[in-house]
Amino acid sequence: MDRLNDILAGTFPGASLVVKDQALGYRRKQDLFILLVEAFGDDDSDLSGPFVVKIGSKERLEKERQGWDRCRPPGLKHGSKA
């Protein structure tokens, strides 16, 4: 649990967080966590609001990000923060 707290605190510095849900899909995947997180920071902060946060190995997440970049609809500018 401490590792998860450290990761989320580093991702959302200065924000208060609530983990609202964990998405499991059809089956659990070892060392991959998909969380729905609500962040509460400054009102005008880009780090406030709902977020889907994926936590896993760098290699697994990079492969998924590359796949998303290849099929992303034209004009969609968000959704690929590394």
Contact map, one row per residue, 1 for C-alpha under 8 A:
1111100000000000000000000000000000000000000000000000000000000000000000000000000000
1111110000000000000000000000000000000000000000000000000000000000000000000000000000
1111111000000000000000000000000000000000000000000000000000000000000000000000000000
1111111100000000000000000000000000000000000000000000000000000000000000000000000000
1111111110000000000000000000000000000000000000000000000000000000000000000000000000
0111111111000000000000000000000000000000000000000000000000000000000000000000000000
0011111111100000000000000000000000000000000000000000000000000000000000000000000000
0001111111110000000000000000000000000000000000000000000000000000000000000000000000
0000111111111110000000000000000000000000000000000000000000000000000000000000000000
0000011111111000000000000000000000000000000000000000000000000000000000000000000000
0000001111111000000000000000000000000000000000000000000000000000000000000000000000
0000000111111110000000000000000000000010000000100000000000000000000000000000000000
0000000011111110000000000000000000000000000000000000000000000000000000000000000000
0000000010011111000000000000000000000000100000000000000000000000000000000000000000
0000000010011111100000000000000000000011110000110000000000000000000000000000000000
0000000000000111110000000000000000000011100000000000000000000000000000000000000000
0000000000000011111000000000000000001111000000000000000000000000000000000000000000
0000000000000001111100000000000000001110000000000000000000000000000000000000000000
0000000000000000111111000000000000111100000000000000000000000000000000000000000000
0000000000000000011111000000000000111100000000000000000000000000000000000000000000
0000000000000000001111100000000000111000000000000000000000000000000000000000000000
0000000000000000001111110000000011110000000000000000000000000000000000000000000000
0000000000000000000011111000000011110000000000000000000000000000000000000000000000
0000000000000000000001111111100011000000000000000000000000000000000000000000000000
0000000000000000000000111111000000000000000000000000000000000000000000000000000000
0000000000000000000000011111000000000000000000000000000000000000000000000000000000
0000000000000000000000011111100000000000000000000000000000000000000000000000000000
0000000000000000000000011111110100000000000000000000000000000000000000000000000000
0000000000000000000000010011111110000000000000000000000000000000000000000000000000
0000000000000000000000000001111100000000000000000000000000000000000000000000000000
0000000000000000000000000000111110000000000000000000001110000000000000000000000000
0000000000000000000000000001111111000000000000000000011110000000000000000000000000
0000000000000000000001110000101111100000000000000000111100000000000000000000000000
0000000000000000000001110000000111110000000000000001111000000000000000000000000000
0000000000000000001111100000000011111000000000000001110000000000000000000000000000
0000000000000000001111100000000001111100000000000111100000000000000000000000000000
0000000000000000111110000000000000111110000000000111100000000000000000000000000000
0000000000000000111100000000000000011111000000011110000000000000000000000000000000
0000000000010011110000000000000000001111100000111110000000000000000000000000000000
0000000000000011100000000000000000000111110000111000000000000000000000000000000000
0000000000000111000000000000000000000011111010110000000000000000000000000000000000
0000000000000010000000000000000000000001111110010000000000000000000000000000000000
0000000000000000000000000000000000000000111110010000000000000000000000000000000000
0000000000000000000000000000000000000000011111010000000000000000000000000000000000
0000000000000000000000000000000000000000111111110000000000000000000000000000000000
0000000000000000000000000000000000000000000111110000000000000000000000000000000000
0000000000010010000000000000000000000011100011111000000000000000000000000000000000
0000000000000010000000000000000000000111111111111100000000000000000000000000000000
0000000000000000000000000000000000000111000000111110000000000000000000000000000000
0000000000000000000000000000000000011110000000011111000000000000000000000000000000
0000000000000000000000000000000000011110000000001111100000000000000000000000000000
0000000000000000000000000000000001111000000000000111110000000000000000000000000000
0000000000000000000000000000000011111000000000000011111000000000000000000000000000
0000000000000000000000000000000111100000000000000001111100001000000000000000000000
0000000000000000000000000000001111000000000000000000111110001000000000000000000000
0000000000000000000000000000001110000000000000000000011111011000000000000000000000
0000000000000000000000000000001100000000000000000000001111111000000000000000000000
0000000000000000000000000000000000000000000000000000000111111100000000000000000000
0000000000000000000000000000000000000000000000000000000011111110000000000000000000
0000000000000000000000000000000000000000000000000000000111111111000000000000000000
0000000000000000000000000000000000000000000000000000011111111111100000000000000000
0000000000000000000000000000000000000000000000000000000001111111110000000000000000
0000000000000000000000000000000000000000000000000000000000111111111000000000000000
0000000000000000000000000000000000000000000000000000000000011111111100000000000000
0000000000000000000000000000000000000000000000000000000000001111111110000000000100
0000000000000000000000000000000000000000000000000000000000000111111111000000000000
0000000000000000000000000000000000000000000000000000000000000011111111100000000000
0000000000000000000000000000000000000000000000000000000000000001111111110000000100
0000000000000000000000000000000000000000000000000000000000000000111111110000000100
0000000000000000000000000000000000000000000000000000000000000000011111110000000000
0000000000000000000000000000000000000000000000000000000000000000001111111000000000
0000000000000000000000000000000000000000000000000000000000000000000111111101000000
0000000000000000000000000000000000000000000000000000000000000000000000111111000000
0000000000000000000000000000000000000000000000000000000000000000000000011111000000
0000000000000000000000000000000000000000000000000000000000000000000000001111100000
0000000000000000000000000000000000000000000000000000000000000000000000011111110000
0000000000000000000000000000000000000000000000000000000000000000000000000011111000
0000000000000000000000000000000000000000000000000000000000000000000000000001111110
0000000000000000000000000000000000000000000000000000000000000000000000000000111110
0000000000000000000000000000000000000000000000000000000000000000100110000000011111
0000000000000000000000000000000000000000000000000000000000000000000000000000011111
0000000000000000000000000000000000000000000000000000000000000000000000000000000111
